[in-house]
Amino acid sequence: MKKTIILSVALFSCTSVFAATDHYLLRDGGHTQHLKITKIGDDIRASMDVDFEPTAPEAEKGLKPCSAQVEGEAKAVAENELVLKKQIPEESRYCSVQIQLSGDEARTKQSQDCKYFLANFCKFDSEGKALLKMK
């Protein structure tokens, strides 16, 4: 019984040493983009959600609030670059979000097919602006 408890604690502490979750956030006008990257050993999972609430009456006139999320396994395609791909249900197309990491910043770029997951004015693309790492 003692050995089982010791092994369980050792296994739990070993896996937690190799697990890390980073959160990145960008607020730009009415847009709020949140990126979460979780690494457990060699496995990488990412999720990105976006919320839009019109804040500037003149510039965003006629736009409606929206929310969207994409999540799944992310592949490392370069040292500081990840790609999150999510298949569109019942289609052969994929929404791809390219994630460029640089220090405490992340920049994202979405594929054309991501519009399936998005409504109204929401976007996963940071348009060159940096999502800042939350500490």
Order of alpha helices (4+ residues) and beta strands (2+ residues): alpha-beta-beta-beta-beta-beta-beta-beta-beta
